[in-house]
Amino acid sequence: MSTPGRSAATTITGWGMVLSATAAVAASIGAVNPYPPLIPELALAGLAVLFAAGWVVASYRADARARDPLAKAYRETRRPNRVLPYLIAFGVPVAAFAAFLTAFNVSADYGRETERLERAGYDEYEVSVVRLAGEPEFHEGDEDRDPYYLTDLTLRIPYEAGPREVTVRGMYTRHESPRPGRKVNVYFAPRDPATPVVENGDRKELRWFFLFFLGIWIWPLILVAGSTIKGMSDTDDVHRLRRFDPGTHLPALGILLTGLVLLLPKALGFEVAGHDQLPALLATLAPPLALLWVVKRY
């Protein structure tokens, strides 16, 4: 049974919980901090937990005051909020997607190394072949790929401190063997000659692949899921959801808190029993499971 009382504290803590959780999800999807520890995201999520605890305490205190025989009889004056149904309907799939993206965050070491390379100008550049450093190795083509050569090449790398000749093993060229003077593409850092020169050094993060390329179908799927939840939700049920019900809200909040705990290894950059990504993937189930529990209760 829901508590009959409400107060300014329940309103402040309730909306504080919703808004800080929304901000945490937005910060996670926007990659405010690109690698662990995810301080802004965790700070906002922790704030949501504190507001949730405050909402529960404030609801119990308001209930105690409302049951006081000397207190005025409680009369519901709040109208159904128009924003809350949309926050719940679209927040659940978006929060699950945010947890999914977190599971594919790079490690702290990889993130710091990427930042160092970016400061050194690391990128793909076109450079000239000085000479062949070995005998070209020819590979026949098939239905899936063209014929190609693997050749050790000595390249002229235009570092900022002055050009240098660097030998790169196993450079890939299609159709014909490379020759001196030909242009090839390699990755290097112009301001750091100590960084290896490599043919394929792309450091794009997998989470950006999910966010943009798979967004062709993920974001429409989220839109459909949110619209479906919104269409199935009843305005009165969502309005009653604002009133604390221990049997409904405590298990739902517990499920969400469990999901947050499962995200901690990936968000803070440590492993539990050799895993950090698997718990984060399991955390994607927390928002829909919490919603299913609430639907079951109502």
Backbone bond lengths (Angstrom), bond angles and torsions (degrees), N, CA, C in turn:
res aa  C-N    CA-C-N  psi(-1)  N-CA   C-N-CA  omega(-1)  CA-C   N-CA-C  phi
1 M - - - 1.472 - - 1.515 108.87 -
2 S 1.323 117.44 135.02 1.451 121.17 -178.67 1.511 110.76 -73.84
3 T 1.313 115.56 153.76 1.457 120.41 178.73 1.517 109.52 -76.29
4 P 1.322 117.92 137.69 1.463 119.09 -175.94 1.515 113.81 -80.82
5 G 1.315 117.67 -13.33 1.456 119.17 -173.94 1.504 114.12 -90.70
6 R 1.325 115.06 154.63 1.458 121.45 171.78 1.512 107.02 -148.34
7 S 1.323 114.43 161.38 1.460 119.77 -177.54 1.510 108.39 -156.24
8 A 1.333 115.27 177.57 1.464 119.22 175.67 1.522 110.20 -61.74
9 A 1.346 116.26 -34.06 1.464 120.00 -179.60 1.522 111.67 -66.00
10 T 1.334 117.58 -40.73 1.467 119.34 178.73 1.528 110.80 -65.60
11 T 1.325 116.89 -37.01 1.464 120.29 178.99 1.529 111.07 -67.18
12 I 1.331 116.74 -46.52 1.468 120.81 -177.85 1.520 111.01 -65.37
13 T 1.344 116.08 -48.32 1.467 118.89 -178.14 1.523 111.65 -69.02
14 G 1.332 117.07 -35.21 1.464 119.62 179.28 1.518 112.36 -64.37
15 W 1.333 115.87 -49.03 1.457 118.85 178.41 1.525 111.49 -71.05
16 G 1.316 116.98 -31.83 1.466 118.98 175.02 1.518 111.60 -61.42
17 M 1.343 116.32 -40.99 1.461 121.42 177.42 1.532 110.87 -61.96
18 V 1.333 116.75 -47.72 1.464 120.92 -177.32 1.529 111.33 -65.46
19 L 1.323 116.92 -46.35 1.466 120.31 -175.22 1.527 112.30 -71.05
20 S 1.328 117.75 -39.77 1.466 119.52 179.14 1.525 110.93 -68.92
21 A 1.347 117.44 -36.19 1.464 119.94 175.73 1.528 110.30 -65.57
22 T 1.338 116.83 -40.51 1.465 120.67 177.35 1.524 110.84 -62.75
23 A 1.321 116.49 -41.65 1.471 120.49 178.73 1.523 111.12 -65.13
24 A 1.340 116.96 -37.57 1.465 120.34 178.95 1.521 110.76 -63.78
25 V 1.331 116.86 -42.45 1.465 120.92 178.70 1.533 110.20 -64.78
26 A 1.335 116.68 -43.71 1.462 120.37 179.33 1.523 111.36 -62.69
27 A 1.335 117.05 -41.58 1.462 120.67 179.20 1.521 111.15 -65.31
28 S 1.335 116.29 -35.35 1.459 119.99 179.70 1.523 111.29 -68.24
29 I 1.326 116.86 -45.67 1.468 119.98 179.74 1.524 110.70 -66.85
30 G 1.324 117.00 -37.67 1.459 120.80 179.63 1.511 114.27 -78.73
31 A 1.356 117.18 -2.30 1.472 121.65 179.53 1.521 111.12 50.26
32 V 1.349 115.82 54.44 1.462 120.80 177.46 1.519 110.00 -54.76
33 N 1.321 116.80 -41.57 1.464 121.79 171.97 1.528 106.26 -115.82
34 P 1.333 119.73 115.76 1.460 121.03 -168.96 1.521 115.65 -73.79
35 Y 1.318 118.46 -14.53 1.470 119.56 -179.69 1.531 109.26 -149.92
36 P 1.346 116.89 160.35 1.475 120.53 -177.04 1.524 111.72 -61.53
37 P 1.352 114.62 150.17 1.468 128.39 -1.21 1.525 111.13 -78.80
38 L 1.325 116.06 138.69 1.460 121.98 -177.85 1.528 109.02 -85.33
39 I 1.314 116.51 74.05 1.458 122.25 -172.02 1.529 113.12 -62.65
40 P 1.347 120.43 -50.61 1.475 118.74 -178.92 1.521 112.87 -60.08
41 E 1.333 116.23 -43.60 1.462 120.33 -178.72 1.525 110.89 -63.76
42 L 1.349 116.04 -44.63 1.459 119.59 -179.00 1.527 111.53 -68.84
43 A 1.326 116.92 -35.45 1.469 119.98 178.66 1.528 110.11 -63.66
44 L 1.328 117.15 -43.61 1.460 120.74 178.88 1.525 111.23 -67.74
45 A 1.336 116.86 -40.15 1.461 119.88 177.46 1.522 110.87 -64.96
46 G 1.343 116.80 -40.79 1.464 119.96 176.57 1.514 112.01 -63.30
47 L 1.329 116.14 -37.29 1.461 119.98 177.10 1.527 110.31 -64.06
48 A 1.339 116.61 -39.32 1.466 120.14 177.31 1.521 111.16 -62.52
49 V 1.326 116.69 -38.71 1.472 120.53 177.83 1.522 110.40 -64.29
50 L 1.327 117.14 -42.83 1.468 120.41 178.89 1.526 111.14 -63.90
51 F 1.340 116.45 -42.85 1.460 119.62 177.54 1.531 110.92 -63.53
52 A 1.341 116.93 -38.63 1.466 120.32 178.53 1.523 110.82 -62.29
53 A 1.343 115.74 -44.67 1.470 119.02 177.48 1.526 110.54 -63.20
54 G 1.327 116.61 -40.28 1.458 120.32 178.54 1.521 111.68 -65.22
55 W 1.340 116.39 -36.44 1.467 120.08 178.62 1.527 111.57 -65.02
56 V 1.337 115.61 -41.44 1.472 119.67 178.47 1.520 110.53 -63.13
57 V 1.337 116.89 -47.44 1.467 120.58 -179.79 1.523 110.64 -63.28
58 A 1.347 116.63 -45.07 1.461 120.28 -179.36 1.528 110.88 -63.43
59 S 1.327 117.56 -35.34 1.462 120.84 179.40 1.520 110.98 -67.31
60 Y 1.331 116.85 -41.58 1.469 119.77 178.21 1.530 110.62 -65.48
61 R 1.327 116.57 -39.71 1.468 118.98 -179.98 1.525 110.80 -68.16
62 A 1.340 116.33 -40.74 1.456 119.19 178.03 1.527 110.69 -65.06
63 D 1.336 116.28 -35.39 1.455 120.41 177.72 1.522 111.00 -64.98
64 A 1.334 115.50 -41.87 1.461 119.07 179.44 1.521 111.32 -62.94
65 R 1.327 117.15 -40.69 1.463 120.05 178.33 1.526 111.20 -66.77
66 A 1.367 116.07 -39.00 1.470 119.41 -178.49 1.517 111.94 -66.51
67 R 1.355 116.70 -28.83 1.473 120.07 -179.11 1.525 112.83 -85.11
68 D 1.317 116.13 -5.58 1.462 119.73 177.12 1.533 108.59 -63.70
69 P 1.341 117.83 123.63 1.473 119.53 -177.87 1.515 113.27 -61.11
70 L 1.322 117.63 -20.94 1.458 120.67 179.57 1.533 112.37 -88.25
71 A 1.325 114.97 -9.61 1.465 118.62 -178.68 1.519 110.27 -79.64
72 K 1.333 115.68 156.17 1.454 120.73 177.33 1.523 109.78 -67.65
73 A 1.296 116.02 145.82 1.462 120.18 178.45 1.528 109.72 -62.09
74 Y 1.338 115.45 137.30 1.464 119.90 -178.12 1.524 110.11 -76.45
75 R 1.311 115.90 136.29 1.454 121.63 176.71 1.528 108.79 -129.68
76 E 1.325 114.63 123.54 1.468 119.83 -178.80 1.526 109.66 -66.84
77 T 1.325 115.88 122.21 1.465 121.23 -179.66 1.527 112.13 -119.19
78 R 1.322 116.29 -11.90 1.457 118.14 -177.76 1.524 111.44 -77.61
79 R 1.309 114.71 138.75 1.452 120.39 174.92 1.525 109.39 -92.53
80 P 1.323 117.42 153.92 1.466 119.19 177.52 1.525 111.54 -54.37
81 N 1.320 116.27 130.71 1.460 121.19 -179.96 1.527 109.95 -79.02
82 R 1.333 117.00 133.16 1.458 120.90 -176.65 1.524 113.18 -79.62
83 V 1.323 116.37 -21.62 1.470 119.86 -176.19 1.517 111.39 -85.48
84 L 1.332 117.21 -39.36 1.459 121.23 -173.49 1.528 113.68 -55.62
85 P 1.337 120.78 -43.55 1.468 118.77 178.93 1.525 113.49 -58.18
86 Y 1.327 117.03 -36.19 1.467 120.13 178.80 1.533 111.17 -72.21
87 L 1.333 116.61 -38.64 1.469 119.76 177.46 1.513 111.38 -60.85
88 I 1.327 116.07 -41.19 1.463 119.64 179.91 1.524 111.00 -71.70
89 A 1.340 116.70 -47.89 1.463 120.85 -174.82 1.528 112.15 -62.15
90 F 1.331 116.86 -45.56 1.461 119.60 -177.57 1.530 111.83 -92.64
91 G 1.336 116.72 -21.69 1.461 119.47 179.91 1.508 112.79 -67.99
92 V 1.340 117.62 -33.78 1.469 120.64 -178.17 1.530 111.42 -63.96
93 P 1.343 120.68 -54.96 1.474 118.46 178.85 1.517 113.60 -66.49
94 V 1.330 117.59 -33.93 1.469 119.19 178.97 1.524 110.68 -68.10
95 A 1.341 117.41 -38.99 1.468 120.43 178.00 1.526 110.81 -64.94
96 A 1.328 117.09 -39.60 1.469 120.31 176.79 1.526 110.62 -62.89
97 F 1.334 116.64 -40.25 1.463 120.56 178.70 1.521 111.04 -67.09
98 A 1.340 117.13 -37.18 1.460 120.67 178.06 1.525 110.80 -62.38
99 A 1.338 116.65 -41.04 1.466 119.78 177.11 1.527 110.50 -64.94
100 F 1.326 116.25 -38.18 1.465 120.93 178.13 1.525 110.78 -61.96
101 L 1.335 116.69 -43.87 1.464 120.35 178.51 1.522 111.15 -64.18
102 T 1.334 116.48 -39.43 1.465 120.31 179.17 1.521 110.72 -59.88
103 A 1.333 116.16 -34.93 1.463 119.80 -179.95 1.522 111.73 -62.30
104 F 1.332 117.43 -22.60 1.461 120.78 -178.13 1.530 112.14 -108.64
105 N 1.322 116.71 18.84 1.463 119.78 171.60 1.525 110.31 -64.80
106 V 1.304 116.15 148.05 1.459 120.02 176.95 1.523 109.60 -73.22
107 S 1.316 116.48 164.43 1.456 120.50 177.40 1.526 110.27 -73.76
108 A 1.323 115.52 163.80 1.461 120.11 179.51 1.533 110.89 -62.55
109 D 1.344 117.00 -40.75 1.468 120.14 -179.97 1.530 110.97 -63.61
110 Y 1.322 115.85 -43.16 1.467 119.59 179.69 1.528 110.27 -65.08
111 G 1.322 116.67 -40.87 1.459 120.24 -179.88 1.514 112.34 -64.27
112 R 1.339 116.51 -44.06 1.477 119.31 179.16 1.524 111.33 -65.50
113 E 1.345 116.20 -38.81 1.462 119.52 178.85 1.529 110.78 -66.27
114 T 1.326 117.28 -38.68 1.454 120.87 177.95 1.525 110.78 -63.19
115 E 1.323 117.18 -43.22 1.465 120.34 177.59 1.525 110.77 -61.84
116 R 1.339 117.36 -41.39 1.470 120.37 179.15 1.517 110.69 -62.65
117 L 1.335 116.60 -43.01 1.463 120.30 179.88 1.528 111.73 -66.22
118 E 1.315 116.37 -38.13 1.471 119.33 178.49 1.519 110.64 -63.12
119 R 1.342 116.93 -38.72 1.467 119.52 176.97 1.526 111.67 -65.05
120 A 1.332 115.67 -28.50 1.468 120.30 179.73 1.516 112.16 -87.47
121 G 1.353 117.50 3.66 1.456 120.89 177.88 1.512 114.84 82.55
122 Y 1.324 116.82 18.77 1.467 120.70 -177.32 1.514 111.16 -60.30
123 D 1.354 115.78 127.27 1.465 120.98 179.18 1.529 107.99 -171.07
124 E 1.324 115.14 -177.48 1.459 120.28 177.54 1.529 109.34 -90.49
125 Y 1.344 115.78 129.48 1.466 120.94 -178.08 1.531 109.23 -132.28
126 E 1.319 114.90 154.65 1.460 121.21 175.36 1.525 108.97 -94.55
127 V 1.336 116.65 126.64 1.472 121.64 -177.90 1.531 109.20 -131.90
128 S 1.323 114.85 168.74 1.461 120.72 -176.32 1.522 111.72 -98.29
129 V 1.344 115.92 144.84 1.463 122.06 173.60 1.528 108.28 -81.23
130 V 1.335 115.94 125.82 1.468 120.48 177.59 1.523 109.79 -84.90
131 R 1.341 116.84 -48.67 1.467 121.40 179.16 1.522 109.00 -164.58
132 L 1.310 115.62 163.65 1.456 121.78 174.12 1.522 108.57 -79.88
133 A 1.330 116.14 133.00 1.463 120.60 -179.22 1.520 111.90 -102.99
134 G 1.306 116.38 9.41 1.464 121.18 178.95 1.505 109.97 -172.69
135 E 1.331 116.61 173.71 1.450 122.49 -179.16 1.536 109.53 -77.54
136 P 1.347 117.99 127.57 1.468 120.04 178.91 1.526 111.42 -59.64
137 E 1.325 115.72 138.18 1.463 122.21 178.89 1.532 108.22 -107.28
138 F 1.324 115.55 113.27 1.462 120.40 -174.80 1.526 110.69 -87.96
139 H 1.331 116.20 140.66 1.470 122.43 177.55 1.522 108.46 -127.44
140 E 1.321 114.86 126.76 1.458 120.04 -179.99 1.525 110.65 -66.25
141 G 1.329 115.74 148.11 1.452 120.19 175.09 1.518 111.43 -83.89
142 D 1.292 116.42 170.68 1.462 122.49 175.50 1.526 108.32 -144.46
143 E 1.333 116.71 -162.62 1.462 120.06 -177.27 1.524 112.42 -65.92
144 D 1.331 116.23 -25.26 1.462 119.46 -174.45 1.523 113.82 -99.18
145 R 1.326 118.19 -16.45 1.463 119.20 -177.28 1.516 111.29 -149.76
146 D 1.338 115.42 156.18 1.454 122.28 178.62 1.531 110.08 -80.86
147 P 1.334 116.81 162.47 1.465 119.10 172.90 1.530 110.28 -61.09
148 Y 1.340 116.49 147.55 1.456 118.90 -178.90 1.526 109.86 -149.81
149 Y 1.354 113.57 164.30 1.459 122.02 177.59 1.524 109.44 -118.29
150 L 1.335 115.47 143.89 1.457 121.97 168.65 1.526 107.21 -113.20
151 T 1.331 115.55 122.76 1.466 119.94 -173.32 1.518 110.06 -141.04
152 D 1.334 115.99 138.19 1.463 120.47 170.40 1.526 107.88 -77.76
153 L 1.345 116.16 124.51 1.459 120.24 -174.53 1.521 110.77 -124.57
154 T 1.324 115.06 142.74 1.461 120.99 170.36 1.518 107.50 -98.14
155 L 1.338 115.40 121.24 1.457 121.72 -173.96 1.515 110.77 -113.69
156 R 1.331 116.06 153.28 1.457 121.09 173.60 1.530 108.01 -96.28
157 I 1.339 115.63 112.06 1.463 121.49 -176.03 1.531 109.02 -101.44
158 P 1.330 118.21 119.06 1.474 121.39 -176.73 1.532 112.44 -83.65
159 Y 1.332 115.77 74.82 1.467 118.70 176.15 1.521 109.68 -68.71
160 E 1.324 115.80 156.84 1.464 120.08 179.66 1.526 111.27 -63.77
161 A 1.339 116.69 -30.96 1.468 120.36 178.90 1.521 112.34 -78.80
162 G 1.325 117.19 -5.32 1.462 121.45 -179.37 1.520 110.22 133.36
163 P 1.327 118.70 149.31 1.466 121.71 -178.27 1.528 111.81 -66.76
164 R 1.342 114.59 146.16 1.460 121.08 176.96 1.523 109.09 -135.92
165 E 1.333 114.74 154.02 1.456 119.62 173.94 1.526 108.92 -94.46
166 V 1.332 115.69 125.98 1.467 122.40 -177.55 1.518 108.31 -128.43
167 T 1.339 116.39 133.51 1.461 121.11 178.11 1.522 109.62 -94.37
168 V 1.326 115.86 127.55 1.467 122.70 179.44 1.522 108.26 -115.57
169 R 1.321 115.99 127.89 1.463 121.20 -176.13 1.533 110.89 -83.95
170 G 1.326 115.14 141.51 1.455 121.67 170.90 1.505 115.44 61.63
171 M 1.341 117.62 46.85 1.460 120.42 176.47 1.533 109.59 -72.14
172 Y 1.329 114.70 139.72 1.468 121.46 -175.95 1.531 109.73 -96.55
173 T 1.329 116.94 127.41 1.466 121.26 173.04 1.523 108.30 -136.71
174 R 1.325 116.09 139.93 1.459 120.25 -177.74 1.532 111.45 -91.84
175 H 1.303 115.55 151.00 1.467 125.76 168.41 1.533 113.28 72.45
176 E 1.344 118.42 -50.84 1.460 118.82 -174.44 1.523 110.55 -138.41
177 S 1.329 114.64 156.16 1.458 120.49 -178.96 1.528 110.11 -67.47
178 P 1.348 117.67 141.91 1.470 119.85 178.02 1.525 110.67 -67.88
179 R 1.318 115.16 161.42 1.469 121.00 -179.60 1.527 108.95 -143.80
180 P 1.326 117.51 159.69 1.468 120.15 177.85 1.525 111.62 -57.31
181 G 1.312 115.63 138.41 1.449 121.77 179.91 1.523 113.60 93.57
182 R 1.331 117.13 -14.18 1.462 119.81 179.55 1.531 109.93 -73.97
183 K 1.322 116.15 149.17 1.454 121.56 178.82 1.532 110.33 -93.48
184 V 1.336 116.25 136.82 1.459 122.13 175.61 1.526 108.20 -134.60
185 N 1.319 115.88 160.77 1.462 121.28 179.83 1.528 110.19 -104.97
186 V 1.316 114.94 130.92 1.471 121.05 177.51 1.527 109.01 -140.70
187 Y 1.322 114.77 162.61 1.460 121.67 175.79 1.522 109.22 -102.11
188 F 1.346 115.82 132.94 1.462 120.61 173.90 1.525 108.57 -160.54
189 A 1.322 115.46 171.13 1.463 121.77 179.97 1.522 108.64 -111.51
190 P 1.327 119.28 108.36 1.468 121.61 -176.10 1.520 113.85 -58.05
191 R 1.324 117.74 -30.01 1.461 120.32 -177.57 1.526 112.95 -96.18
192 D 1.353 117.39 6.49 1.464 120.17 -179.29 1.520 109.51 -144.20
193 P 1.340 118.52 89.14 1.466 121.08 -179.95 1.527 113.59 -62.41
194 A 1.343 117.79 -17.03 1.460 120.09 -179.78 1.526 112.35 -74.92
195 T 1.326 117.79 -18.02 1.462 121.04 178.20 1.522 109.33 -73.26
196 P 1.340 118.09 130.24 1.469 120.07 -177.57 1.524 112.38 -59.89
197 V 1.323 114.75 147.32 1.458 121.79 172.78 1.526 107.17 -92.57
198 V 1.327 116.68 123.06 1.462 120.43 -176.20 1.525 109.70 -133.02
199 E 1.320 115.04 155.49 1.460 119.48 -179.96 1.527 111.47 -76.88
200 N 1.325 116.69 -42.93 1.464 120.63 -178.79 1.525 108.48 -121.55
201 G 1.320 115.77 93.90 1.462 120.44 -177.68 1.517 112.72 -121.32
202 D 1.316 116.55 26.88 1.462 120.28 -178.77 1.524 109.83 -60.37
203 R 1.330 117.05 128.99 1.461 121.92 -178.79 1.532 111.96 -114.89
204 K 1.330 117.36 29.18 1.449 119.55 177.21 1.525 109.94 -64.64
205 E 1.320 115.72 140.27 1.456 120.74 -177.55 1.524 110.29 -83.34
206 L 1.345 114.56 142.96 1.448 119.98 -177.94 1.527 111.97 -64.78
207 R 1.356 117.16 -32.18 1.464 119.19 -178.65 1.523 111.57 -63.08
208 W 1.354 117.54 -32.76 1.460 119.71 178.44 1.522 110.72 -70.45
209 F 1.328 115.90 -29.35 1.467 119.15 174.53 1.528 109.69 -63.33
210 F 1.333 116.60 -45.89 1.463 120.18 178.75 1.524 110.84 -65.71
211 L 1.315 117.21 -37.28 1.458 120.87 -174.23 1.523 112.41 -71.05
212 F 1.330 117.18 -38.69 1.456 120.33 -173.84 1.529 113.06 -106.85
213 F 1.338 117.68 -53.56 1.458 119.29 -174.72 1.531 111.23 -71.72
214 L 1.337 116.63 -47.65 1.456 118.25 176.54 1.521 111.24 -75.43
215 G 1.334 116.50 -9.59 1.452 119.96 176.74 1.514 112.70 -62.47
216 I 1.339 116.57 -15.42 1.453 120.65 177.49 1.525 109.92 -58.04
217 W 1.351 115.95 -34.77 1.463 117.59 178.01 1.516 112.76 -117.74
218 I 1.341 119.38 -20.68 1.464 119.83 -179.16 1.521 111.11 -70.46
219 W 1.345 117.75 -47.13 1.455 119.35 -178.16 1.524 112.23 -66.29
220 P 1.342 120.06 -41.38 1.468 117.68 172.56 1.526 112.69 -60.73
221 L 1.351 116.47 -36.09 1.466 119.55 178.09 1.524 110.81 -64.00
222 I 1.337 116.45 -40.81 1.466 120.24 177.33 1.528 110.12 -64.52
223 L 1.320 116.40 -40.19 1.464 120.17 178.44 1.528 110.82 -62.14
224 V 1.321 116.69 -43.02 1.467 120.78 179.22 1.531 109.79 -65.79
225 A 1.348 116.90 -44.46 1.459 120.17 -179.55 1.526 111.17 -62.12
226 G 1.338 116.31 -44.56 1.462 119.82 179.57 1.520 112.07 -64.35
227 S 1.320 115.94 -41.50 1.463 119.82 179.32 1.525 110.86 -65.42
228 T 1.328 116.55 -37.51 1.463 120.22 178.57 1.523 111.16 -65.53
229 I 1.337 116.48 -45.35 1.467 120.15 178.84 1.522 110.15 -62.52
230 K 1.339 115.89 -42.79 1.463 119.35 179.55 1.526 111.03 -63.29
231 G 1.331 116.96 -40.93 1.452 120.13 -179.47 1.514 113.37 -67.22
232 M 1.344 116.66 -29.95 1.462 120.65 -178.36 1.520 112.66 -87.77
233 S 1.330 117.15 -14.23 1.466 119.88 -176.78 1.521 110.12 -81.12
234 D 1.309 114.85 144.62 1.452 122.34 177.77 1.522 109.19 -99.07
235 T 1.333 116.69 134.76 1.468 120.56 -176.98 1.524 111.70 -58.83
236 D 1.326 116.50 -40.73 1.470 119.78 -179.16 1.524 111.22 -67.29
237 D 1.346 117.31 -38.08 1.464 120.13 178.64 1.519 110.83 -64.59
238 V 1.338 116.70 -43.33 1.464 120.05 178.37 1.526 109.85 -63.72
239 H 1.336 116.25 -38.28 1.466 119.48 178.27 1.530 110.65 -64.36
240 R 1.352 117.11 -42.23 1.462 120.00 178.22 1.519 111.31 -66.54
241 L 1.331 116.40 -25.08 1.464 119.82 -179.74 1.521 111.74 -63.78
242 R 1.302 117.46 -20.03 1.461 121.52 178.86 1.528 111.47 -73.97
243 R 1.332 117.00 -16.88 1.458 121.82 178.74 1.520 108.43 -93.70
244 F 1.304 117.17 125.67 1.460 121.74 -174.26 1.525 111.62 -63.57
245 D 1.328 115.47 127.16 1.459 123.43 174.95 1.522 107.32 -126.32
246 P 1.333 118.87 110.34 1.471 120.57 -175.62 1.521 113.76 -53.03
247 G 1.330 117.20 -42.41 1.453 120.06 -178.28 1.515 114.03 -68.46
248 T 1.319 116.45 -21.02 1.470 120.83 179.42 1.520 111.80 -98.26
249 H 1.316 115.52 -52.24 1.465 119.40 -170.63 1.525 113.66 -78.68
250 L 1.317 118.65 -38.30 1.464 118.80 -177.84 1.533 112.32 -63.01
251 P 1.362 120.33 -47.66 1.466 118.35 175.25 1.528 113.21 -62.65
252 A 1.358 117.15 -39.58 1.471 119.59 -179.87 1.525 110.72 -63.41
253 L 1.344 115.83 -44.66 1.471 118.71 177.83 1.524 110.86 -65.16
254 G 1.330 117.29 -34.93 1.464 120.40 176.72 1.510 112.38 -63.35
255 I 1.332 116.54 -40.17 1.474 120.58 177.55 1.522 110.41 -63.32
256 L 1.331 116.63 -44.69 1.466 120.50 179.87 1.526 111.11 -65.07
257 L 1.326 116.87 -39.21 1.466 120.19 178.57 1.527 110.41 -65.49
258 T 1.333 117.00 -38.19 1.471 120.34 176.45 1.530 110.26 -61.22
259 G 1.336 116.44 -41.85 1.465 119.60 177.35 1.516 112.14 -61.32
260 L 1.340 115.71 -39.58 1.464 119.34 178.45 1.525 111.24 -64.77
261 V 1.318 116.59 -41.00 1.476 120.83 178.48 1.526 110.41 -62.95
262 L 1.338 116.68 -39.16 1.465 120.31 179.24 1.526 112.11 -65.91
263 L 1.330 116.94 -24.08 1.467 120.61 178.58 1.528 112.69 -81.48
264 L 1.314 117.10 -18.09 1.468 120.15 -173.37 1.525 113.96 -58.49
265 P 1.364 120.18 -44.06 1.476 117.89 179.85 1.525 112.92 -55.84
266 K 1.335 117.10 -43.83 1.466 119.77 -179.95 1.517 111.18 -72.80
267 A 1.332 116.95 -38.88 1.459 120.56 -176.65 1.525 112.44 -70.76
268 L 1.333 116.77 -30.70 1.463 120.47 -178.70 1.524 112.89 -100.57
269 G 1.335 117.11 -9.34 1.456 120.01 175.39 1.509 114.89 80.90
270 F 1.339 117.66 41.95 1.463 120.28 174.24 1.521 108.37 -137.39
271 E 1.320 116.24 164.68 1.457 121.08 -178.21 1.521 110.80 -112.34
272 V 1.320 115.03 149.51 1.454 122.31 174.35 1.515 107.42 -119.27
273 A 1.330 116.93 116.06 1.466 122.14 -176.44 1.528 110.94 55.55
274 G 1.331 115.36 35.58 1.460 120.63 177.94 1.507 115.29 81.37
275 H 1.331 117.20 9.54 1.470 120.26 -177.45 1.516 110.66 -128.30
276 D 1.323 115.51 144.30 1.460 121.61 168.40 1.532 110.49 -136.39
277 Q 1.336 116.49 -33.82 1.460 120.02 -178.98 1.525 111.96 -74.39
278 L 1.334 117.62 -40.32 1.467 120.88 -177.99 1.529 112.51 -60.32
279 P 1.350 119.04 -47.48 1.474 117.38 176.45 1.522 112.79 -59.51
280 A 1.339 117.17 -37.06 1.468 119.93 179.17 1.521 111.23 -65.51
281 L 1.326 117.17 -37.28 1.466 119.79 176.92 1.527 110.94 -66.24
282 L 1.332 116.75 -37.77 1.462 120.00 177.03 1.533 110.84 -65.31
283 A 1.341 115.78 -30.25 1.469 119.85 -179.60 1.522 112.13 -64.85
284 T 1.337 117.85 -21.28 1.464 119.73 178.87 1.526 111.92 -64.12
285 L 1.335 116.50 -19.79 1.464 120.21 -179.29 1.525 112.41 -80.92
286 A 1.332 117.40 -16.96 1.468 120.33 -173.40 1.535 113.22 -61.67
287 P 1.346 120.42 -50.61 1.474 118.49 -179.21 1.525 113.91 -59.32
288 P 1.362 119.45 -48.97 1.469 117.11 179.09 1.523 113.37 -65.21
289 L 1.347 118.38 -33.84 1.465 120.36 178.05 1.525 111.03 -66.15
290 A 1.327 116.96 -39.73 1.468 120.27 177.41 1.523 109.99 -63.32
291 L 1.342 116.37 -41.38 1.463 119.45 178.67 1.526 111.11 -64.91
292 L 1.333 116.93 -41.85 1.458 120.22 179.14 1.526 111.01 -60.81
293 W 1.333 116.80 -38.54 1.461 119.80 178.78 1.534 110.62 -63.70
294 V 1.333 115.79 -44.21 1.467 119.38 -179.94 1.534 110.33 -63.61
295 V 1.340 116.73 -43.20 1.475 120.37 179.35 1.526 110.24 -61.30
296 K 1.333 115.80 -40.65 1.469 119.94 179.74 1.524 111.02 -61.99
297 R 1.330 115.93 -39.05 1.457 119.49 -178.49 1.528 112.59 -71.36
298 Y 1.327 115.39 -31.21 1.462 118.41 -177.47 1.515 112.10 -96.69
